[in-house]
Amino acid sequence: MELFSKGMGAELIPFLIVILPILGAFLTFIFRKNSIMRDLMAVSITVVIWLLSLMLIPALKNGAIRLILNDFLVIGLTFKIDYFSLVFLNLFTLVWMLATIYATNYMAFEHRQTRFFVFLLLTYTGSLGVVAAGDFFTLFLFFELMAFCSYVLVIHEESEKAMKAGHLYLFLGVIGGLALLLAIIFQYNHTGSMAFNSLLPLFEGDSGKLFTILLLYTLGFGLKAGMAPLHIWLPQAHPIAPSPASALLSGIMIKTGAYGLIRVFASTFSYTSEISTFYSETIGQYGYWLIWAGIITMFIGAFLALFQQGAKNILAYSSVSQIGYIIMGIGCAAYLGSYGAMAMSGVIYHTINHALFKGALFLTVGAIYIYTHDLDITRVRGLASKYPFLMIVFLVSAFGIAGVPGFNGYPSKSILHHAIVEAYEYNGLISLWWAEKIFTLTSALTICYFIKLFRGLFLGEMPKKFKELPDTPLVMKSVLTVFATLMLFIGIFPHVPLKGIVLKGVSVFSYQPYSVAYVEKLNVFNSHDLLAIGITFFIAGVIYFTFEKFNLYNLQFPQWLSVEKMFYMPIAKGFMFICLGPSVVLDQTVNKMYHGTGQASMDVFKHIGEIENSIDKAYSKAGTISTSISEDAPDKKCVNNQRTFWEKLSVNPEWNLKNLNFDSIIVVCLFTILLVILVFFSKGLL
């Protein structure tokens, strides 16, 4: 074990933080017969981990904390905590602790409670390991652990719908994991390093391989983040999972994808002045396309949320949209290079805010669901008088996500808006001018679908069957109060987290000092930003009343317009054609060969039968004595057995080889070739 730090205690904290949830899962299983002790174990572990993460704040004054376990899986595990990873670590531990406390009440209404808490803690280990990782190999291992363990949370209901969503989640998770693995292997094969250190100079003159690695990283991390068109698992998985799991899937786990993308573009392939031209031609150009990936993601998510009727479905598509803001910010940071401090500040700030207001929203609708067992806003209505506390928390969260001044989403969205404007002004591309307009339009759509959701759940006439529902449990109210308090504090005092948390995370990256200083002095309550949000609300009003007048909120699109039909099905069919086309041709060729050889065999057997008949006639002419002797001899039986054998062959001349499954053989051969390629490229790793 190799340690790097000022003292022995600090280095072990990241390892303890990552490993403790596994211990918690074991203890939770041990106390499965005692629900009180089981829940106490689960909550206690999350509280201890949160406190440990806070202990890292003063420890980082001496520099980044690093721990290397050299002997693990030959390659070794590397843990590293800097100010950037600490922001995510503190956020993850806080939200996970609150969601676990909430879950002790929520899961009392559910089945398989022990299984839920065990896999909730195992998933926690994966999520913490991602942000505590010191290199891409360690990140990959915990990323996969998180993906596989969270599958159990998605399928918790065990209904047909849950299993379908879970299978899609797992299938795409495996694809994303393979993409990450290939990216890491190619990176290591070219550079000899899997660290988060700047490796861009080593790719100078080899932009093709660099773009391949970037594309694989984007596919792997983009799938987990829910980036369009890779988002199709998210609207199915988030609504079907129990609400505490939905809050963590949306508030925390999709952020691991964003975290990975930041490590790729801001750490490993960061700006270096010595190769500024190469950076602009590669990372800068890729950042431009990442901006548009974020813009498309945010718009698609917001647009589709308008037409949903289920509360959790609206929130799921909202998560797609909000992750689009974050991806756009990452793209702006990559595009602007050393001037990307504004964009990275917006990314970190909005990541924090989204975890808070989306976690609170999922937990709020979860508190409604435990009694109504329904979240369709055409049936669940008028709950304002029954649950005023939940309505207040919902409004605080909705105002935050809508970017209302005085609430937590306003400063982060304003900073991201500054970032896209800076990206446009950097090179004056007209396409980025349009990107800024779509940014504003998407923000207006966000306001529209939250007005729809609020009206559906809390306004209108309450159904009679809901009038006798019990009040929200105290534990749930306490958790939601913490969320609401944090959101209000950030909204009223936006510079406190900006200077104390966000800019410390930004300081890890190599941005121009004056670019960072400009963000630090930024006043988001200026007339320009307030006017921008005013324009956004005006556009939202026009869209909302237009949709109301023409009853567009209930519009149902044909299935062929879905992303699955337009994007994935053609790719899948093309892939199957490429893979199965040659095997079909080969199979037909083999069949023809079977029939040809079978016919030839029949002709041969026919002539052999004629020869046997001639021999039989010769035997019969040998005389009475010879005939009687031959009939009693064992040789005759051998002849009969031989004739039976040849007759069987002549009846079924299409050999037993025909029963071989050549499609399976071809697939096995393809996998063998893939394994050989992987072994060849990973020789340096083993």
C-alpha positions in Angstrom: 0.0 0.0 0.0 1.4 3.4 -1.0 0.2 6.5 0.7 0.6 10.1 -0.2 -0.4 12.8 2.3 0.7 14.7 5.3 -0.7 12.2 7.8 -1.9 8.7 8.0 -5.5 9.3 9.1 -6.7 11.4 6.1 -5.7 8.9 3.4 -7.9 6.2 4.9 -11.0 8.3 5.0 -11.9 7.9 1.2 -11.3 4.1 1.5 -13.6 3.9 4.6 -16.2 6.0 2.9 -16.3 3.7 0.0 -16.2 0.4 1.9 -18.6 1.2 4.8 -21.8 0.8 2.8 -20.8 -2.8 2.1 -20.5 -3.3 5.8 -23.9 -1.6 6.2 -25.4 -3.9 3.6 -24.1 -6.9 5.5 -25.5 -5.6 8.9 -28.8 -4.8 7.3 -29.1 -8.3 6.1 -28.1 -9.7 9.5 -30.9 -7.8 11.2 -33.5 -8.5 8.5 -35.8 -10.1 11.1 -35.9 -6.9 13.1 -37.1 -4.0 11.0 -36.2 -1.4 13.6 -32.6 -2.6 13.9 -32.4 -3.1 10.1 -33.5 0.5 9.4 -31.3 1.8 12.2 -28.2 0.1 10.6 -28.9 1.5 7.2 -29.4 5.1 8.4 -26.5 4.9 10.9 -24.1 3.9 8.1 -25.2 6.8 5.9 -24.8 9.3 8.8 -21.3 8.1 9.6 -20.3 8.3 5.9 -21.7 11.9 5.7 -19.7 12.9 8.8 -16.5 11.3 7.3 -17.0 13.3 4.1 -17.2 16.5 6.1 -13.9 15.6 7.8 -12.2 15.7 4.4 -12.8 19.5 4.1 -10.1 20.6 6.5 -7.9 17.7 5.4 -7.7 19.1 1.9 -5.9 22.2 3.1 -2.7 20.2 2.8 -3.4 19.2 -0.8 -5.2 16.4 -2.5 -5.6 13.1 -0.6 -4.4 10.0 -2.4 -4.4 6.3 -1.6 -3.1 3.5 -3.8 -3.9 -0.2 -3.2 -1.2 -1.7 -5.5 -2.1 -5.4 -5.1 -5.8 -5.2 -6.0 -6.5 -7.0 -9.3 -2.8 -6.7 -10.2 -3.4 -3.2 -11.6 -4.4 -1.7 -8.3 -7.0 0.7 -7.1 -6.4 4.4 -6.8 -8.4 6.8 -4.7 -8.0 10.5 -4.9 -9.9 13.4 -3.3 -9.4 16.9 -4.5 -11.8 19.9 -4.1 -13.7 19.0 -7.3 -14.4 15.4 -6.2 -15.1 16.6 -2.6 -18.0 18.7 -3.9 -19.6 15.7 -5.4 -18.7 13.5 -2.4 -20.3 15.9 0.1 -23.4 16.2 -2.1 -23.8 12.5 -2.6 -23.5 11.7 1.1 -25.9 14.3 2.1 -28.7 13.5 -0.3 -28.2 9.7 0.1 -28.5 10.1 3.9 -31.7 12.1 3.6 -33.2 9.6 1.1 -32.3 6.7 3.3 -34.0 8.3 6.3 -37.0 9.0 4.2 -37.0 5.4 2.9 -37.4 3.9 6.4 -41.0 5.3 6.3 -41.7 4.9 2.7 -40.6 1.2 2.5 -42.9 0.3 5.4 -45.6 0.3 2.7 -43.6 -1.9 0.3 -42.5 -5.5 0.0 -39.0 -6.9 0.0 -37.8 -4.2 2.3 -34.5 -5.9 3.3 -33.5 -6.5 -0.3 -34.2 -2.8 -1.1 -31.9 -1.5 1.7 -29.1 -4.0 1.0 -28.9 -3.0 -2.7 -29.5 0.6 -1.8 -26.2 0.5 0.2 -24.4 -1.6 -2.4 -25.3 1.0 -5.0 -24.1 3.6 -2.6 -20.7 2.0 -2.6 -20.6 2.2 -6.4 -21.6 5.8 -6.5 -19.1 6.9 -3.8 -16.3 4.9 -5.5 -16.9 6.8 -8.8 -16.3 10.2 -7.3 -13.5 9.0 -5.0 -11.6 7.2 -7.8 -8.1 8.4 -8.7 -8.0 6.9 -12.2 -10.3 5.6 -14.9 -9.8 1.9 -14.0 -11.0 2.4 -10.4 -13.8 4.6 -11.7 -14.9 1.9 -14.2 -15.1 -0.8 -11.5 -17.3 1.2 -9.2 -19.3 2.6 -12.1 -20.2 -1.0 -13.1 -20.9 -2.0 -9.5 -23.4 1.0 -9.2 -25.1 0.0 -12.5 -25.6 -3.6 -11.7 -26.7 -3.1 -8.1 -29.1 -0.3 -9.0 -30.8 -2.7 -11.4 -32.4 -4.4 -8.4 -33.8 -1.0 -7.2 -35.4 -0.5 -10.6 -37.1 -3.8 -10.7 -38.2 -3.7 -7.1 -42.0 -4.0 -7.9 -41.3 -7.1 -10.0 -44.2 -6.3 -12.3 -44.0 -6.8 -16.0 -43.4 -3.1 -16.5 -40.7 -3.0 -13.9 -38.9 -6.0 -15.4 -39.0 -4.5 -18.9 -37.6 -1.2 -17.6 -35.0 -3.0 -15.6 -33.9 -5.1 -18.6 -33.5 -2.1 -20.8 -31.6 -0.3 -18.0 -29.3 -3.3 -17.6 -28.8 -3.8 -21.3 -27.8 -0.2 -22.0 -25.7 -0.2 -18.8 -23.7 -3.1 -20.2 -23.2 -1.3 -23.5 -22.1 1.8 -21.7 -19.7 -0.2 -19.6 -18.2 -1.9 -22.6 -17.7 1.5 -24.3 -15.9 2.8 -21.2 -13.7 -0.3 -21.0 -12.7 0.1 -24.6 -11.9 3.8 -24.1 -9.7 3.0 -21.1 -7.9 0.3 -23.0 -7.3 2.5 -26.0 -6.1 5.3 -23.8 -3.7 3.1 -21.8 -2.4 1.5 -25.0 -1.6 4.9 -26.4 -0.4 6.7 -23.3 0.5 4.1 -20.7 -1.7 5.9 -18.2 -5.2 5.7 -16.8 -4.9 8.7 -14.5 -6.8 11.9 -14.6 -3.6 13.8 -15.5 -3.4 15.9 -18.7 -2.6 13.5 -21.5 -3.6 15.6 -24.5 0.0 16.3 -25.6 0.6 12.6 -26.1 -2.2 12.6 -28.8 -0.8 15.4 -30.9 -0.7 14.3 -34.5 -3.1 11.4 -33.8 -6.5 13.1 -33.7 -8.3 10.1 -35.1 -7.5 7.9 -32.1 -8.3 10.8 -29.8 -11.7 11.3 -31.3 -12.4 7.5 -31.0 -11.5 7.6 -27.3 -13.6 10.7 -26.7 -16.6 9.2 -28.6 -16.4 6.0 -26.4 -16.2 8.0 -23.2 -19.1 10.1 -24.3 -21.2 6.9 -25.1 -20.3 5.3 -21.8 -20.8 8.3 -19.5 -23.6 9.8 -21.7 -25.7 6.6 -21.3 -25.6 6.9 -17.5 -26.2 10.6 -17.6 -29.3 10.2 -19.8 -28.0 12.2 -22.8 -30.2 12.1 -25.9 -30.6 9.9 -27.8 -29.1 7.6 -25.2 -31.8 8.6 -22.6 -34.5 6.0 -23.5 -33.9 3.9 -20.3 -34.4 6.9 -18.0 -38.2 7.7 -18.5 -38.9 4.0 -18.0 -36.6 3.3 -15.0 -37.1 6.4 -12.8 -40.9 6.3 -12.6 -41.2 2.6 -11.9 -38.6 2.5 -9.0 -39.7 3.3 -5.4 -39.6 7.0 -4.8 -36.4 7.0 -2.6 -34.6 5.1 -5.4 -36.1 7.5 -8.0 -34.7 10.5 -6.1 -31.3 8.9 -6.0 -31.4 7.7 -9.6 -32.2 11.2 -10.8 -30.5 13.4 -8.1 -27.3 11.4 -7.7 -26.6 8.5 -10.1 -27.0 10.3 -13.4 -24.6 12.8 -12.0 -21.9 10.1 -12.1 -22.1 10.2 -15.9 -21.7 14.0 -15.8 -18.8 13.6 -13.4 -17.1 11.2 -15.7 -17.5 13.6 -18.7 -16.0 16.4 -16.6 -13.0 14.2 -15.7 -12.5 13.4 -19.4 -12.7 16.9 -20.8 -11.4 19.1 -17.9 -8.8 16.8 -16.4 -7.5 14.2 -18.8 -7.8 16.2 -22.0 -7.6 19.7 -20.6 -6.2 22.8 -22.2 -2.5 23.2 -22.5 -1.0 26.4 -23.9 1.8 24.6 -25.6 -0.7 22.8 -27.9 -3.4 25.5 -28.1 -3.9 25.0 -31.8 -4.2 21.2 -31.5 -6.6 21.7 -28.6 -8.9 24.0 -30.6 -8.9 21.5 -33.5 -9.8 18.5 -31.3 -11.2 19.1 -27.9 -12.6 22.5 -28.8 -14.3 21.1 -31.8 -15.6 18.2 -29.8 -16.9 20.6 -27.2 -18.9 22.4 -29.8 -20.7 19.2 -30.7 -21.1 18.4 -27.0 -22.9 21.8 -26.6 -25.4 20.7 -29.2 -25.8 17.3 -27.6 -26.7 19.2 -24.4 -29.1 21.6 -26.2 -30.9 18.8 -28.0 -31.1 16.8 -24.7 -32.6 19.7 -22.7 -35.1 20.5 -25.4 -36.3 16.9 -26.0 -36.7 16.3 -22.3 -38.7 19.4 -21.7 -40.8 19.0 -24.8 -41.8 15.4 -24.0 -42.5 16.3 -20.4 -45.3 18.5 -21.6 -47.3 15.5 -22.8 -47.0 13.2 -19.8 -49.8 12.5 -17.4 -47.9 10.6 -14.7 -46.2 12.8 -12.1 -43.1 10.7 -12.0 -43.0 10.5 -15.8 -43.0 14.3 -15.9 -40.1 14.4 -13.4 -38.2 11.7 -15.3 -38.3 13.6 -18.6 -37.5 16.7 -16.6 -34.3 14.9 -15.4 -33.4 14.3 -19.0 -33.9 18.0 -19.7 -31.9 19.2 -16.7 -29.0 16.9 -17.5 -29.0 18.6 -20.9 -28.1 21.9 -19.2 -25.2 20.2 -17.4 -23.9 18.5 -20.6 -24.2 21.8 -22.5 -22.1 23.4 -19.8 -19.4 20.7 -20.1 -19.4 21.3 -23.8 -19.0 25.1 -23.3 -16.1 24.5 -20.9 -14.4 22.3 -23.4 -15.1 24.7 -26.3 -13.8 27.7 -24.4 -10.6 26.0 -23.2 -8.8 28.1 -20.6 -11.6 30.6 -20.6 -14.2 28.0 -19.5 -14.4 28.9 -15.8 -17.9 30.4 -16.2 -19.2 27.2 -17.8 -17.6 24.8 -15.3 -19.0 27.0 -12.4 -22.4 26.6 -13.9 -22.0 22.9 -14.3 -21.0 22.3 -10.7 -23.6 24.7 -9.3 -26.4 23.3 -11.3 -25.4 19.7 -10.4 -25.8 20.7 -6.7 -29.1 22.4 -7.3 -30.6 19.7 -9.4 -29.7 17.0 -6.8 -31.6 19.1 -4.3 -34.8 20.1 -6.1 -35.2 16.9 -8.1 -34.6 14.8 -5.0 -37.2 16.9 -3.1 -39.7 16.6 -6.0 -39.4 12.8 -6.2 -39.7 12.4 -2.4 -42.7 14.8 -2.4 -44.7 12.8 -5.0 -43.6 9.6 -3.2 -45.3 10.9 0.0 -48.4 11.3 -2.1 -48.2 7.9 -3.7 -47.9 5.9 -0.5 -51.6 6.8 0.3 -53.1 7.4 -3.2 -51.3 4.5 -5.0 -51.7 6.6 -8.1 -49.8 9.6 -9.6 -51.8 10.2 -12.8 -52.6 13.9 -12.6 -55.9 13.4 -14.4 -57.1 11.3 -11.4 -55.0 12.6 -8.4 -56.1 16.2 -8.0 -56.9 18.9 -5.5 -54.5 17.8 -2.8 -53.5 21.4 -1.7 -56.0 21.4 1.2 -55.1 17.9 2.3 -51.3 18.2 2.1 -50.4 21.9 2.3 -46.9 21.1 3.6 -46.2 18.9 0.5 -47.5 21.7 -1.7 -45.1 24.2 -0.2 -42.1 21.9 -0.6 -43.2 21.2 -4.2 -43.5 25.0 -5.0 -40.0 25.7 -3.5 -38.6 22.9 -5.7 -40.5 23.9 -8.8 -39.6 27.6 -8.5 -36.0 26.4 -8.2 -36.0 24.2 -11.3 -37.9 27.0 -13.2 -35.2 29.5 -12.4 -37.3 31.9 -10.4 -35.1 34.6 -8.7 -34.7 34.0 -5.0 -34.7 30.2 -5.4 -31.7 27.9 -5.9 -32.1 27.2 -9.7 -31.8 30.9 -10.6 -28.1 31.5 -10.0 -26.9 28.2 -11.7 -29.1 28.7 -14.7 -28.0 32.3 -15.0 -24.4 31.2 -15.0 -25.0 28.6 -17.6 -26.8 31.2 -19.7 -23.7 33.4 -19.4 -21.6 30.4 -20.5 -23.6 29.8 -23.7 -23.4 33.5 -24.5 -19.6 33.4 -24.0 -19.4 30.4 -26.3 -21.2 32.3 -29.0 -19.0 35.4 -28.5 -15.8 33.3 -28.5 -15.9 32.6 -32.3 -19.2 34.3 -33.3 -20.7 31.2 -34.7 -24.3 31.8 -35.7 -25.2 28.2 -34.7 -24.4 29.0 -31.1 -26.6 32.1 -31.3 -29.4 29.7 -32.1 -28.3 27.4 -29.3 -28.8 30.3 -26.8 -32.3 30.9 -28.1 -33.2 27.2 -27.7 -31.8 27.5 -24.2 -34.3 30.2 -23.4 -37.1 28.3 -25.1 -36.3 25.2 -23.1 -36.4 27.2 -19.9 -39.9 28.4 -20.8 -41.0 24.8 -21.5 -39.8 23.9 -18.0 -42.1 26.5 -16.5 -45.0 25.2 -18.5 -44.7 21.5 -17.5 -44.3 22.4 -13.9 -47.4 24.6 -14.0 -49.2 21.6 -15.5 -47.9 19.2 -12.8 -48.8 21.6 -10.0 -52.3 22.2 -11.3 -52.8 18.5 -11.7 -51.7 17.4 -8.2 -52.8 20.3 -6.0 -55.5 22.3 -7.7 -59.0 21.4 -8.8 -61.5 19.2 -7.0 -60.2 16.5 -4.8 -61.8 13.0 -5.4 -63.9 11.9 -2.4 -61.8 8.8 -1.9 -58.8 11.0 -1.0 -60.5 13.1 1.7 -59.9 10.6 4.4 -56.2 10.0 3.7 -53.8 10.2 6.7 -51.3 13.0 7.1 -47.7 12.8 5.9 -45.4 11.0 8.4 -43.1 13.2 10.5 -39.9 11.6 9.2 -40.9 12.4 5.7 -41.7 16.0 6.6 -38.4 16.4 8.4 -36.4 15.2 5.4 -38.4 17.5 3.0 -37.9 20.4 5.4 -34.1 20.0 5.1 -34.3 20.0 1.3 -36.5 23.1 1.2 -34.3 24.9 3.7 -31.2 24.3 1.7 -32.9 25.4 -1.6 -34.1 28.6 0.0 -30.7 29.4 1.5 -28.9 28.9 -1.8 -31.6 31.0 -3.6 -31.3 33.9 -1.1 -27.5 33.8 -0.6 -26.2 32.5 -4.0 -22.7 33.7 -3.5 -22.1 31.7 -0.3 -22.1 28.3 -2.1 -20.6 29.9 -5.2 -17.5 31.1 -3.4 -17.3 28.5 -0.7 -18.1 25.4 -2.7 -18.4 25.9 -6.5 -15.2 27.9 -7.1 -13.1 25.6 -5.0 -14.2 22.8 -7.3 -13.3 24.9 -10.3 -9.9 25.7 -8.8 -8.8 22.1 -9.6 -8.8 22.8 -13.3 -6.4 25.0 -15.3 -8.5 28.0 -16.2 -7.3 31.6 -16.6 -7.2 33.4 -13.2 -9.1 36.4 -14.5 -11.7 34.1 -15.9 -12.2 32.6 -12.4 -12.1 36.1 -10.8 -14.9 37.3 -13.2 -17.2 34.5 -12.0 -16.4 35.3 -8.3 -17.5 38.9 -8.8 -20.6 38.0 -10.8 -23.8 39.5 -9.6 -26.7 37.3 -10.8 -29.3 39.8 -9.7 -28.3 42.3 -12.3 -30.8 43.9 -14.7 -29.6 41.9 -17.7 -30.2 38.5 -16.0 -33.5 39.6 -14.5 -34.7 40.8 -17.9 -33.7 37.4 -19.4 -35.8 35.5 -16.9 -38.6 37.9 -17.5 -38.5 37.2 -21.2 -38.5 33.5 -20.4 -41.6 33.8 -18.3 -43.4 35.7 -21.0 -42.6 33.0 -23.6 -43.7 30.4 -21.0 -47.1 32.2 -20.6 -47.7 32.3 -24.4 -46.8 28.6 -24.7 -48.9 27.5 -21.7 -52.1 29.3 -22.8 -51.7 28.2 -26.4 -51.5 24.6 -25.2 -54.5 25.1 -22.9 -56.6 26.7 -25.7 -56.0 24.0 -28.2 -55.8 21.1 -25.7 -52.3 20.2 -26.8 -51.2 18.8 -23.4 -53.2 15.6 -24.1 -51.7 15.2 -27.5 -50.5 11.6 -28.2 -47.8 11.1 -30.7 -47.7 8.0 -33.0 -45.3 5.3 -32.0 -43.2 5.7 -35.1 -42.2 9.2 -33.9 -40.6 7.8 -30.8 -36.8 7.8 -30.4 -36.9 4.0 -30.3 -38.6 3.7 -33.7 -36.7 6.5 -35.4 -33.2 5.9 -34.0 -32.7 2.6 -32.3 -34.8 0.2 -34.4 -33.0 1.1 -37.7 -29.6 0.7 -36.0 -30.7 -2.6 -34.5 -32.0 -3.9 -37.8 -28.8 -2.8 -39.6 -26.7 -4.4 -36.9 -28.6 -7.7 -37.2 -28.4 -7.6 -41.0 -24.6 -7.1 -40.8 -24.2 -9.9 -38.2 -26.7 -12.4 -39.5 -26.5 -11.7 -43.2 -23.2 -13.6 -43.7 -24.4 -16.5 -41.5 -27.6 -16.9 -43.5 -25.6 -17.1 -46.8 -23.3 -19.6 -45.2 -26.2 -21.6 -43.8 -27.8 -21.7 -47.2 -24.5 -22.8 -48.8 -24.1 -25.6 -46.2 -27.7 -26.7 -46.8 -27.0 -27.0 -50.5 -23.8 -28.9 -49.8 -25.8 -31.3 -47.5 -28.4 -32.0 -50.2 -25.7 -32.4 -52.9 -23.6 -34.8 -50.8 -26.8 -36.6 -49.7 -27.9 -37.3 -53.3 -24.4 -38.5 -54.1 -24.5 -40.8 -51.1 -27.8 -42.3 -52.2 -26.3 -43.1 -55.6 -23.3 -44.8 -54.0 -25.5 -46.7 -51.6 -27.7 -47.8 -54.5 -24.7 -49.3 -56.3 -23.5 -51.0 -53.1 -26.9 -52.6 -52.7 -26.7 -53.9 -56.3 -23.3 -55.4 -55.5 -24.7 -57.0 -52.4 -27.6 -58.6 -54.4 -25.1 -60.1 -56.8 -23.1 -61.6 -53.9 -26.3 -63.0 -52.5 -27.1 -64.7 -55.8 -23.6 -66.2 -55.9 -24.2 -67.5 -52.4 -27.5 -69.2 -53.4 -25.8 -71.0 -56.3 -23.0 -72.4 -54.1 -25.1 -75.4 -53.4 -27.4 -76.8 -50.8 -24.6 -77.7 -48.3 -22.9 -74.4 -48.5 -26.2 -72.6 -48.2 -27.2 -74.4 -45.0 -23.8 -73.9 -43.5 -23.8 -70.2 -44.3 -27.3 -69.8 -42.8 -26.2 -71.2 -39.5 -22.9 -69.3 -39.4 -22.4 -66.0 -37.5 -21.1 -64.4 -40.7 -24.6 -64.3 -42.1 -25.7 -62.3 -39.2 -22.9 -59.9 -39.8 -24.0 -59.5 -43.4 -27.6 -58.8 -42.2 -26.3 -56.3 -39.7 -24.1 -54.7 -42.4 -27.1 -54.5 -44.7 -29.1 -52.9 -41.9 -26.4 -50.3 -41.4 -26.2 -49.4 -45.1 -30.0 -49.4 -45.4 -30.2 -46.9 -42.5 -27.6 -44.7 -44.2 -29.5 -44.8 -47.5 -32.8 -43.9 -45.8 -31.3 -40.8 -44.0 -28.3 -39.7 -46.1 -28.4 -36.1 -44.8 -25.6 -36.5 -42.2 -25.8 -35.8 -38.5 -23.6 -32.8 -39.1 -26.8 -31.1 -40.4 -27.9 -30.9 -36.7 -25.0 -28.6 -35.9 -26.0 -25.0 -35.1 -23.7 -23.0 -37.3 -25.2 -19.6 -36.2 -24.0 -20.4 -32.6 -20.6 -21.4 -34.0 -20.3 -18.1 -35.8 -21.3 -16.1 -32.7 -18.7 -18.0 -30.6 -16.0 -17.3 -33.2 -16.9 -13.6 -33.2 -16.7 -13.5 -29.4 -13.4 -15.3 -29.6 -12.0 -12.8 -32.0 -13.2 -10.0 -29.7 -11.5 -11.6 -26.7 -8.3 -12.0 -28.7 -8.4 -8.3 -29.6 -9.1 -7.3 -26.0 -6.2 -9.5 -24.7 -3.9 -8.0 -27.4 -4.7 -4.4 -26.4 -4.6 -5.2 -22.7 -1.2 -6.9 -22.6 0.2 -3.8 -20.9 -2.4 -4.0 -18.2 -1.9 -7.6 -17.1 
